[in-house]
């Protein structure tokens, strides 16, 4: 990897925030989560959720990478489901 590509990756990493959210529900192709700190509802398009959708359960804590208040990558589920 060249230096400019590494710099871009580091810039994106520095300016993104990963938030722990509670998965609430799905409506058609949209997924709804709630920020645990502010109780703000976050809407995520199904394209961002991807294959993780099959494993989502109500009230599950998921991590969402955000940039300027908008989700930018697929959410991640916990490694273990109990």
Secondary structure, 3 states (H helix, E strand, C coil): CCHHHHHHHHHHHHHCEEEEEEEEEEECCEEEEEECCCCCEEEEEHHHHHHHHHHCCCCCEEEEEEECCEECCCCECCCCCC
